[in-house]
Amino acid sequence: AGMLTRGEADVALLPVVEIFRGISGGMLPGTGIACRGEVDSVKLFHRGNPEDLETVAVDRGSRTSVALLRILLAELFGTRPEFTETEPVADWRPEAAAGALVIGDRCFELEKDLRERGGAGVSGYDLGQAWFEMTGLPFVFAAWAVAPGFPATAGEDRLRELTDLLTRARDHGLAHLDEIAGREAATGRLGRRGEATAEALDYYFRHSLRYVLQEEEMAGLRRFHELCVKHGVVPDGAAPSPIVR
């Protein structure tokens, strides 16, 4: 997001909340990062009930996930705890009425530590699953967007070429997920539930995440935008739509 606004990039994979805030020159269609149900790597770890939370420590790199958690807690539990930014560590354990939103590799590291060293009463609340249960829709975490002014200087043909390039890159990756999972496992990367196996990584890449944004994903994105506006996360305005058809 910072590179895009500073003019250091023409296109970036942006958290959708930043697209909602209008920092880009528009969203490109078709490719992003989404889930339909359990996402496995975006979780609120806590003891007790979510409605009893008073504070939540959040990962500094989780703009969209933080907005999603605020909305879920408000809509499902009627609670608005205090949020503080932090760098989560694998041996963290929550105090009473405190939680932590942990995403990505750190989420898997914490789950591995909980499995190996224990954490009595600690629960992991999967935000992707919670969103799906609440709305019946996929959740979109990130999408490709261009820099402000880029559409005018690039023109429609170059925007279509860029969209095609990103689509081909996505499809190439999807066609080689088994190789990617094996390679990442060999470097020690963790996968679903903090397991260090090619099978866990393959499941995460193949089933936990979705990379093709179709109408169902766009409906989820529009619903998220509506709730972000409702809860004051982003300014009022129209939900973003792709600038290339």
N, C-alpha and C positions, 0 to 999 in steps of 0.2 A: 504493500500500500504506500509506504513511504517513497519507494523508488518511482512509483507511478506519478505521485503528486510533485516530486522534485524534478520530473522530466528526465529521469535516468532510464526509463523503460517505456516502450510503446504499448506493451500488453503484459498483463500480469494475472496470475491466478489469485483472485481476491476473496477474502471473507465476504460473504454476501451482505453482512451488516455494513461494510464499507461501501459496497455498491448502493445500498439503500441510502447512505448518507451523501451520495452524489459526488464522490471524489473522482469518479472515472468519467470517461467520455461515452460510456455505454457498454452493455454486456454482449458478448458473442454467444451464439447458440450452440447447443448440442453437447458440450463437454464440461464437466465439473467434478465435484466430490460430493456424493450424497449417500444416503442410506434409506432402507425401507425396513424399519424395525431395528433390532440390535445393531449398533455400530461397533461395539466392543472396545473402543478406544477413547470414548468420551464419557466419563463417569463422575458422579458425585459420590465420594466416600464419606461415610458418616456412621455414627452410632445412634440408635433409637429411631425416631420417626422424623421424616423431613420437615413436617410442620413445626417441630420444636427447635429448628435451627435458629440461632441468633447471629452467627458469623459464618462466612464461607470464604476460605482462601482460594483464590483463582490464579491459574497459570497466566502469566503476562502475554503469552502468545495465543490466547484463545478468545478473540473478539466475538466471533459468532456463537461459540459455545457458552460464553458468559451471558450473552443476550438470551439464548435459548433457556438457560437455567433460570434466569430471572423470571421469564415468562411462565415456565412450568411451575415454579414454586408459587407464583402469584395466582395462576389459573387453577391449579389442582389443589393447593393447600392453603391459599389465602395468606401466605407469609412473605415478608420482604426482609430477609436478613441483611446484615451489613456485609459488603463484599470488600476484601482486601487483596491486593496483588502480591504474589510471592513466587518463588521458584520451588516447586514441589520436590521432595526427596523421597527415595524409595522406602526409608524406614519411618516415615511419618505415620502417626496414629492420632486419630481425632479425639479431642476432649469432648465432654458432654456439651451438647448444644452447638457444637462446631463441626464444620465439614470442609471438604476440599474438592474443588473441581480439577480433575487431572485428565490430560489428554495425550494422545499419541504414545510414543515410546515410554514416557514417564508413567502412563496409566498401566502399561504392561509390566514395567519394572515394579511398581507398587503391588500389583496383583501377585507377581512372583514372590516378593518379599512376604506378603501376607500368607501365601501358601506355605512358604518354607519356615517362617519364624512365628507365624500366628498373629492374630489380631482379634481377640475375643469381641464379638458383637459388632464388628465393622462390616458394613454393607456397601456394595457398589451399585449405584443407581444409574442404569444405562439411559442416557438422555435420548438416544435415537429410538429406543423402545418406548419410552414414556411419551415422546412426541407422536409416534405412530398410534399408540393406544388412545391418545387424546383426540387426534384428528383423522386417523385412517389414511394419512398421506405420507409419502416419503419426505425426508428432510434434506435440504441442500445446504451444505456447509460453505462451499466455495464455487466460484465460476470464473471463467475467463472474461476480462474486461480490458478495454483500451484506454489509453491516456486521454485526458481532456484535449480537445482540438485534433486528435488523431483522425477521426472519421472525415473531417473536412479536408485535411491535407492528403490522406491516403486515397480517398474515393471508394466507391462501391466495389469496383473490381478487385482492388487490393484487399479490402475487407473480406471479400469472399475467398480470395486466395489464402488469407491468413486463417480463416475459419476452416478451410479444407485442410491446411497443413496441420492444425491442431487435432482435427478429426482423425487424420491418417496416423498421427503420432499416438493418439489414444488407442486406436484399433491395433496398431502394432504391439503396444504394451499388453493389451487384452489377449492377443494371440500368443503371448509368451509368458503368461503368468506363472506357469510351472517353473520355467527357467529363472524368473525373477525371484520367486519364493525360495528356490534352492540356493541361489547365489546369496541372498540376504541371510538365510539361515546359516550358511557357511561362515559368515562374518560375525555370528553371535547375536544377530538381531532376534528380538522376541516377537512372537505373534499372539494370536488370540489367547486370552486368559493368562498371558505371561509365559507361554510355553515356548521353549527354544527349539522348535522343530520346523522343518519345511512344510509339514502338513498344517501346522497352526498358522503359519504365514500365508500359505496358499488359501486357507479358508478366509482369512482376513481380507486378502486382496480380491478374492473371487466372490465372497458372499457377504461379508460385513459392509463393504463399500460398493457403491455404484458410480459409474463414470459417465454414463449416457443420460443426458437431461432431456427427457421427453415430456409430454403434456402432463403426466401425473406428477413428475418432479416439479414442473413449473407451477402447478396448482399448489403444491406444498410450499414453494417459495413465496407465492402470492399470499397464502394464509399466514406465513411467518411474518411477512412485511406488515400485514394488517395488525397482527398482535404486537409487533415492535412499535408501531404508531400508537396503538391503544395504551401501551405501558410506558410511553415516553422515551423509548430507547433510541428512536430515530425521528427526525422531523416528519410532519405530515406531508403527504404527497402521493403521487401515483406509484404503484408497484413497478419495478423495472421490467422491461421486455427487451428481447434481443434486437439489436440494431441491424442485423442481417437476416434476411428471409430466405 
